[in-house]
Amino acid sequence: MAYNIVTVVGSIRKQSFSLKIANALAKLAPASLKLDVTTLEGISFFNQDLEAAPPADWLAFREKLQKSNGVLFVTPEYNRSIPGVLKNAIDVASRPYGKSSFIGKPVGIIGNSPGPLGGVSAVKHLQNILPGISGPILGQPEAYLNGVGDAFDDKGELTKESLKGVLQQYLDAFSAFIEKQNR
Ligand code: FNR
């Protein structure tokens, strides 16, 4: 049986490197993991006024997370933090109070950037946000993928061999972590 991993992409840009990385991860994943690449397009703004009768898109996102065996975030960095669409989706999934859809779910985080720092600040912010509402977070290996701008061909396929190796290593560690946490 493969563990079902909701792979949350932190950018809704069509040509998003984060999306391309998530797709590459899904292809490289070992048989033990099935990565469900999930974009955040269409998730309405969180608003406490809507909590009594939540929009269908909130309920669908929450249900997807609840049914998963773990969550893998693949996110860029916006202004030294996570993009607003990602924070919004986390806020949506964290509610109702005390009933976060991330509760008990083991989490992996992969930051990336076309720049030199690999999204490290976004990863650090996620590591601050999640502990109260999620299961354990894989701490090692850390994954800050820098220089991702030249890693893909015109069709969005990963061509940079060094990055492929890094993703493979991360997946191996993440797979072992997921198996341990779901035992
Ligand atoms: C960025 N970018 C960026 N990059 C970085 O390494 N650190 C940062 O703090 C920021 N800040 C930032 C803010 C905003 C509003 C934008 C639009 C962009 C650049 C960013 O890494 C780049 O646009 C990525 O390509 C975005 O990720 P996706 O869409 O390719 O996944």
Residues whose N, C-alpha, C, O or C-beta is under 5 A from the ligand:
A	BS01	FNR	S11 R13 Q15 S16 F17 S18 L19 P76 E77 Y78 N79 R80 N112 S113 P114 G115 G119
